[in-house]
């Protein structure tokens, strides 16, 4: 690793959760205030977005099935964020964990 590179290890915050998605976006419950992001994975390929009042579309982050991915919280307006997912080709379940 380069000397000028920083690595940060996030810690889980509160309880994680799950929601389902199909051709219609599924949405998590409200996540804790001040999180650095969310770790998310799904049972099928999905598109994912994190933000205030968001709903996933095919323009969002594509994530392969069973691949945990950290999505950073870029919310700078305050308010509580949610995570949302929509199927790429088949519906499934998304599992998420807010991170500090």
Backbone bond lengths (Angstrom), bond angles and torsions (degrees), N, CA, C in turn:
res aa  C-N    CA-C-N  psi(-1)  N-CA   C-N-CA  omega(-1)  CA-C   N-CA-C  phi
1 X - - - 1.440 - - 1.530 108.32 -
2 X 1.319 116.24 140.40 1.461 121.17 177.15 1.522 109.68 -67.26
3 X 1.302 116.44 149.09 1.466 121.18 -178.21 1.526 112.33 -66.67
4 X 1.333 117.81 -26.85 1.466 120.21 -177.90 1.524 112.92 -91.10
5 X 1.321 117.42 10.66 1.457 122.10 -179.62 1.525 109.18 -101.47
6 X 1.323 116.91 136.07 1.456 121.14 178.44 1.521 109.26 -110.30
7 X 1.293 116.07 142.76 1.452 121.56 172.43 1.514 107.68 -118.92
8 X 1.302 116.47 136.75 1.449 121.45 177.93 1.515 108.56 -121.72
9 X 1.297 116.11 132.67 1.452 120.37 176.41 1.518 107.38 -104.18
10 X 1.308 116.10 118.09 1.461 121.12 -179.22 1.524 109.79 -83.98
11 X 1.312 115.50 152.63 1.459 121.93 177.65 1.517 109.43 -111.90
12 X 1.335 117.29 145.71 1.466 120.00 176.41 1.526 111.39 -59.61
13 X 1.338 115.73 144.08 1.461 122.43 177.64 1.520 107.68 -124.58
14 X 1.319 117.15 120.99 1.460 119.91 178.01 1.513 112.37 63.45
15 X 1.316 113.87 -165.92 1.460 120.28 -178.14 1.518 110.42 -86.63
16 X 1.304 115.38 143.18 1.453 121.02 171.77 1.518 108.77 -80.79
17 X 1.299 115.90 -170.18 1.454 119.17 -179.11 1.500 112.16 -165.27
18 X 1.320 114.75 -172.96 1.456 121.53 179.60 1.524 109.40 -146.10
19 X 1.320 115.92 154.30 1.458 122.34 172.36 1.523 107.87 -153.32
20 X 1.301 117.04 161.86 1.461 120.82 179.42 1.524 110.35 -102.94
21 X 1.321 115.01 156.72 1.462 121.99 177.37 1.522 108.75 -141.01
22 X 1.304 116.02 152.91 1.472 123.69 177.11 1.527 105.55 -139.99
23 X 1.333 116.87 -143.59 1.453 121.30 171.94 1.514 110.85 -70.78
24 X 1.334 115.58 -9.28 1.462 123.38 172.90 1.520 106.79 -108.25
25 X 1.315 116.47 133.77 1.469 120.32 -177.25 1.519 111.85 -63.30
26 X 1.325 115.87 138.49 1.459 122.87 170.26 1.510 108.17 -98.11
27 X 1.322 117.49 155.43 1.464 121.88 -176.59 1.525 109.58 -135.89
28 X 1.324 115.77 140.39 1.467 121.23 176.81 1.520 109.83 -73.78
29 X 1.304 114.23 173.14 1.459 119.45 167.67 1.520 108.26 -72.85
30 X 1.325 116.73 172.96 1.462 121.60 178.95 1.527 109.54 -64.44
31 X 1.334 115.96 134.20 1.457 121.81 -179.16 1.528 110.12 -91.20
32 X 1.343 117.52 159.48 1.459 120.31 -178.54 1.534 112.31 -59.52
33 X 1.312 116.86 147.75 1.461 122.51 177.80 1.522 110.33 -66.66
34 X 1.316 117.04 143.06 1.461 121.80 173.59 1.513 116.16 80.87
35 X 1.330 119.02 13.81 1.463 119.45 179.56 1.530 109.90 -72.30
36 X 1.344 116.12 153.94 1.463 120.17 177.86 1.528 110.89 -84.99
37 X 1.321 115.87 -18.20 1.460 120.70 -179.76 1.510 110.52 166.87
38 X 1.319 115.29 -166.10 1.462 120.73 -179.00 1.525 109.41 -140.24
39 X 1.319 115.55 138.97 1.460 121.58 172.07 1.523 105.61 -91.50
40 X 1.348 116.71 128.36 1.463 119.98 -177.16 1.521 110.33 -139.39
41 X 1.320 116.18 146.81 1.455 122.93 173.83 1.522 107.91 -150.47
42 X 1.315 116.94 159.25 1.460 120.50 -177.10 1.517 112.19 -138.00
43 X 1.315 115.43 166.96 1.462 121.26 -178.48 1.529 112.36 -84.69
44 X 1.328 117.26 -12.10 1.468 122.11 173.81 1.530 107.82 -139.50
45 X 1.330 116.86 168.19 1.463 120.59 176.31 1.527 108.88 -60.19
46 X 1.338 116.65 139.10 1.469 120.03 -175.65 1.520 110.44 -150.06
47 X 1.336 114.98 161.16 1.461 122.55 168.93 1.517 106.83 -102.85
48 X 1.349 116.76 141.92 1.466 121.01 -173.91 1.529 110.95 -134.77
49 X 1.334 115.31 146.12 1.460 121.83 173.98 1.533 108.33 -142.52
50 X 1.336 115.85 149.31 1.462 123.05 177.66 1.517 107.72 -126.61
51 X 1.326 117.34 130.63 1.462 120.37 178.51 1.516 111.56 171.95
52 X 1.327 115.95 -173.04 1.456 122.33 179.29 1.523 108.40 -85.57
53 X 1.333 116.86 120.91 1.458 122.05 176.34 1.518 115.15 60.02
54 X 1.329 117.98 33.90 1.467 121.17 -176.12 1.527 112.53 -90.47
55 X 1.326 115.03 160.10 1.459 123.23 173.86 1.528 106.50 -139.75
56 X 1.334 117.21 123.55 1.465 122.09 -174.76 1.530 112.22 -61.46
57 X 1.335 114.69 146.64 1.464 122.97 173.69 1.526 107.84 -135.82
58 X 1.314 116.62 177.04 1.463 121.29 178.91 1.526 112.58 -72.31
59 X 1.323 117.70 -1.86 1.467 121.69 176.80 1.535 111.93 -91.14
60 X 1.334 117.51 -1.52 1.466 121.44 -176.27 1.524 111.78 -92.59
61 X 1.356 115.84 -174.57 1.467 122.51 -176.39 1.529 111.02 -62.27
62 X 1.337 119.99 121.50 1.459 120.72 173.65 1.533 109.27 -82.36
63 X 1.314 116.73 133.88 1.466 121.90 179.23 1.528 108.64 -128.95
64 X 1.344 117.50 125.17 1.465 120.12 176.56 1.527 111.41 -67.24
65 X 1.304 116.91 154.92 1.465 121.32 179.62 1.527 111.62 -58.44
66 X 1.322 114.88 146.69 1.468 124.36 176.23 1.528 113.16 55.05
67 X 1.344 116.95 33.65 1.460 121.96 179.00 1.530 108.65 -122.04
68 X 1.333 118.08 103.49 1.468 119.58 178.64 1.532 110.26 -65.06
69 X 1.323 115.97 131.80 1.464 122.07 -179.45 1.525 108.62 -133.45
70 X 1.339 116.26 138.85 1.459 121.25 175.09 1.522 107.86 -92.22
71 X 1.337 116.74 122.80 1.460 122.79 176.38 1.528 106.80 -106.32
72 X 1.338 118.47 117.84 1.468 119.83 -178.45 1.523 112.29 -71.12
73 X 1.310 115.30 149.15 1.456 122.02 176.61 1.520 107.96 -88.94
74 X 1.329 117.00 107.87 1.458 121.90 -179.73 1.522 111.79 -99.97
75 X 1.329 116.72 12.43 1.464 122.15 -179.09 1.526 109.91 -66.22
76 X 1.316 116.29 118.62 1.456 120.82 178.08 1.521 111.56 -116.45
77 X 1.327 117.48 7.62 1.460 120.56 -177.43 1.517 112.77 -102.62
78 X 1.320 117.22 2.00 1.462 120.07 -175.98 1.514 109.43 80.97
79 X 1.288 116.45 -173.07 1.458 119.72 -177.92 1.513 111.30 82.02
80 X 1.291 114.37 165.45 1.457 119.77 -177.40 1.520 110.37 -93.03
81 X 1.312 115.48 137.67 1.457 121.44 -179.20 1.526 110.56 -93.88
82 X 1.331 114.83 161.60 1.462 123.45 172.06 1.514 106.68 -130.68
83 X 1.315 116.19 163.73 1.455 121.71 172.58 1.526 106.91 -115.13
84 X 1.330 115.81 141.15 1.457 121.08 -176.84 1.523 109.14 -133.55
85 X 1.332 116.69 147.03 1.467 122.21 179.38 1.521 110.14 -138.60
86 X 1.328 115.47 151.13 1.457 122.56 174.97 1.527 107.43 -139.04
87 X 1.312 116.69 148.18 1.461 121.07 -176.26 1.520 112.89 -64.47
88 X 1.337 115.50 152.00 1.456 120.83 168.10 1.525 108.27 -90.11
89 X 1.346 117.69 -49.21 1.463 119.18 177.01 1.522 113.79 -137.05
90 X 1.335 117.63 -14.76 1.470 120.92 178.81 1.524 109.10 -151.29
91 X 1.325 116.30 144.86 1.453 121.66 178.70 1.516 111.90 -67.42
92 X 1.319 116.15 164.59 1.445 120.59 179.25 1.514 111.54 -171.44
93 X 1.318 115.12 -162.01 1.466 122.97 178.68 1.506 109.32 -116.90
94 X 1.335 116.79 137.03 1.458 122.50 174.83 1.522 108.67 -105.95
95 X 1.311 116.45 138.43 1.453 123.99 177.01 1.526 107.48 -117.72
96 X 1.325 117.45 134.95 1.452 119.70 -175.49 1.528 110.90 -139.66
97 X 1.344 114.21 155.72 1.460 122.18 176.37 1.529 108.27 -140.90
98 X 1.348 118.05 115.54 1.465 120.27 174.12 1.536 109.48 -62.81
99 X 1.346 116.15 144.69 1.451 121.17 -177.68 1.528 110.59 -126.52
100 X 1.352 115.35 145.49 1.472 121.34 178.15 1.513 109.93 -79.55
